[in-house]
């Protein structure tokens, strides 16, 4: 089941909560004492930045698979989201050891970037999104795949488990990307989406529509889920998509966005007789956003090249932040996941 730690940071007491959450997540990821300390330091610095420079925000911590071949273990992913004034001088802020906060440990964003396995940041006058991953490897992530994925998952009411889940599996030249939204929310919904993730890794060699058909019996003993599956064949540059239920999907190709429509139904409960499969070219600039129905349906896709070149998790977190509104609180778990062709993120 998808385990998520959400820490609202609006006063100094929550900085400690951020550190404790990072330590707990590190234990779940089986990081050693040194890498756990690194995750705790990064969480402390990111939370302190939220408090001192953005007037508060959220720290979201979850576990993600490390990029590259299967079996590489899990990483602790830390993402901060705020609606602050943005970082005026990003270059200065990213210098190793730079800090302006008396409460800071003196590490600064530059040091966080150096000690993390991966780090990325996107800042505008609308606010800042920062992402760090800490895994057992201890160095920068290497062997970047031709297709990259990332996401953010926020449970309803900061619950322990999210009923949404996203995952990626590789089989030969095929990269298969999935988002599942278990019916309802809480532990039983998380059980359904978790079953979809498990089945994905068993059948990732199949095309998307057939993957969904195989998932149906695997989810019969659960509440069921809405599931969308996208697949990129890196050998021939082909993209395929199929979905059942209300998972949203938007694909950006040739500089424009288009909706990808899922078929009505519930995987594990009410599976349709036919599942249409959409096939399109996959080009170096292509980018796919999948999201659960916790995201407002009328969200506006981003077109800022500076954002679209960021790490997929940063793109996903920015989409989620900009679609949210304090006047309209979420009524369900919310997950946003991004699939994009590999291109080195620009320097912050």
N, C-alpha and C positions, 0 to 999 in steps of 0.2 A: 504494500500500500504506500501511496505517496505521503511522505512525512515532510511537513513544512514548519518552519519556525518564523513567525512574523512578529517583529518587535517595533511598535510605534515609539518613536524617539521624540519626545516633546519636553522632557526635563532631564536633568543630569542623572537621576536614578536609573534611567533606562539604558545608559551606557554600560553599566554593569550587566544588565539583562542581556544586552547584545553579546558581550563577551561570554557569558554563561551559555547562551544559545549556540554560539560557535563551537564551544568546547563539547557540548552535547552532540551536535551534528558531527563533529570530528570523531567522537567515539563510535557513532553509527557507521561512519565511513572507514573505521579501523585505521585511522592515522596514528602515527607514533607520537610520542610526547613533544618532539621538536616541531613537527608539522601542525600539531594541535595548538602549540603556542603561537605559531605563525598565524593560523586562522583566528585565534583570539585577538592578536595584535591588530590584524586587519579589520576585524569587526569593531574593535574599540576606536580605531582611527576613523573609520567610515561613520560610525554613530556620532562621534564627537564633531565631525564636519557637519553632519545634519543639524546638530543642535546649535553650533556656534555660527555657522555661515548661511544656513538655509531657513532658520526659524523652526526646524523640525522636519520630520518626514518618516519614512518607513524603511526598516531593514528587513529583507526577506532572505532567509537561508534555507536551502534545500540541498539534496544530494543529486548529482548528475553523473552520468557515465563519462569517463575520460575519452577525449577524441582519439580516433585511431582504431586499431584492430580490437575485436571483442576480447573480453577478459582482462582489460587493463586496469580494472578496479574503478572505484567511485571517487568523486571529488566533492568537496564542500563548496557550493556556490553561494556567494554573498552579493546581494544587489541592494543598493540604496536608491530610493526614489524621493524626489522632493519637488516642491513648487516654489523654490526660493528664487533669488535674483540671478542665479547662474554664477559661474566663475569668471571674473573679469579678465584675469591673465592666466589662461590654462597652462601655457608654457612654464611660467614661474611656479604654478601650483604642482606641476609634475616633476620639478627638480627634486632629486633625492634629498630627503631630510627637511624640505621646506615646510614650515608650519607657522601659523599666526595665532594659534589658540593656546592660551595658558593651560587649558585642561588637557591638551594633547600630550601624548607620550613622546612627541618629537619625531615620529616616523614620517608623517606626511604622506601624500598620495604617491610621490615618487618612490619612496621606500616600499610602500604597499605594492606598487607595480613590480618592483625588483624582486621581492620575496615571494610573490604569488606565482602560481603556475601559469596563470593568464590574468590579464587586467585590461579593462577598457573603460572609457568614460565619454559621455556625450553631454555637453553643457550649452545651454542657450539662455536668454533672459526669461524663458518660461520655466527654468529649473534644470536640475542635473540628475543624470542617471549614471551610477558607477557600478561596475561589476568586477568581482575578483573570484577566481577559482583557486583552491588550495588542494593539492592531492599529495600522495605519498612520494611522488617522483622527486620533488624538491627543486626542479628546474623548470624553465619555460616549456610549454607544450611543444612537441616536435611532430614531424611527419603529418602536417596538416592535410586532412583529406580534401579531395577535389570538390566535395559538397559538404557544407558546414551546417550545423543545426544548433539551436539554443532556444531557451524558453524561460518563462516565469509562471509560477503557480501560486495563487493566493486563496486559501480556504475561506469560506464564509465565516465571519465573526471571529477570525483568527483562531479557528479550530486547529486541533493537532493534525488531522488528516484532511487531505483534499480529495474530493470525489472525481477530480479531473486528473489526467495523466498524459504525458507525451513521451515518445520514445523514438529511437532510430535504430535500424538494424541494417547490416550490410551483407550482401550475398553476391560474390563475384563483382561484376561492374554495376550491380543494382544497389542503390541506396533507398531504403524504404522508411518513410517518415509517417508517424501516426499521432493523432490526438484522440483520446477517448474521454467522454463525459458520462460518468456513471449516473444513473437516474437518482435524483435527489441530491443529498450531500451527506457528509459524515462517513463513518467507518464502512457501512454497507455499500455506499456508492464507491468508496475507494477500493473495496474488494472487487467490484465489477470492472473498474478501469484497470486495476492491477492484473486481473485475469486477461484482459485484452493485451496488455504489454507482454505478458508471458507467452501468449499464443503468437503474437507478432514475431518473436524471436525464433519460433519453431517453423514459421511458414513464410519467412521474408523472401524466399526464392520465387514465390508465386506472384502473379500480377495482382493489383489492388482489389479488383472485384472478387477474385478467388480467395484472397486473404480474408475479406469480410465474411464470405461464406463459411470458411473454416472457423472463424471466430464465433459464429452463431452458436454451434453446439457447445463450445468451450465456455460460453457465458450463460448457458441455460440455468445453472444453479445459482446465478446471481440476480440482482435487480435488472440487469441489462444495461446497455450503454448506447449513446450516440457515438459513432466512430467515423473518422475520416482518415483515409490512407492515400498518401502520395508517394510516387516512386520515380526516381531519376535513374536512367541508364546512362552512366558516364561514358560508355563506349560509343553509343550512337547518338547521344544528345537528345534523348526522348524523355518526355515527362508524361506520367499517367496519374489519373486521380479518380477515386471513387469514394463515395460516402453514404452512410445510412444514418439518418437522424439530423439533429440541428446543430452540428458543428459547422461553424463558419469558415470559409476559405476564400482568400483573394490572392491572385497571382499577378505579379508585375513582370511584364515582358515588353521589350521595345519601348520602354518609357511610359507605359500606361497600365492601369489596373483593370482586372476583370474578375467578376464573381465566378466561383466554381460551385455548382449546385449539387447538394446531396439529395439522395432519394429518401422520402418519408419512411419511417420504420424505427425499430429498436433492435439492435444486435443482441441476441439472447432471448428475445421475447416475441417480437413481431417483425420477422425478416421478410422483405419484399420478394416477390417472385422473380423479378429481374433487377439487376443493379447496373445502371449505365456506367461506362468507363470513358472518361475524357482523356484524349491524347493530344499533346501539343509539343512543339519544339522546346528544348531547354537550352538557353543561350547563356554566355558568361555573365550577363547582367540580370538574369532571372532571380526572382525572390518570391517566396510563398509565405503567407501568414495564415496559420490555422488558429482558431480560437473557439472556446466554449461559449455557451449562451450567457455566461456571467458578464461578458463584454457587451456594452450597449450596441444594438444592431446598427445604429447610424454613425458608427465611428468613421473618422476620415483617415484614409491611408496616407502615410507620410510620403513626401516627394523630395525632401531635403537630401541631396547627394551625400552631405556630411554624415547624416544619420544612417542612410542605407549602406554605407561602407563600414559601419561599426560591426562589432561582434553580434551574431544573431540574438544572443540573450539581451544585449543592450537595446537592439531594435524592438524586441518583444516587450521589454519593460517600459520603453518609451511609449509604445502603442497603448499599453495598458494604462499608464499614468495619464496620458493625454485624453483618453476616452472616459476617464473616471470623473466623477463630480461629487463634491461633499454634499450637495443638495439632493443627490440621488444615490444613496448608498446601495452597495451591491446586495442582491437577493439570492446569490448562489456563489459557489466556488467559481473562480475565474482563472483560466489558463490561456496564455498566448504563446505560441511556438512558431519559430521562423526557420525556414530552410532556404539556403542561398548558395550560389556557386562560390568557390573559394576566391577571395581576393584579399590581399593583405589589408587589414584595417589601417586607415591613415593615422598618422601620429596625432595624439590628443593635443 
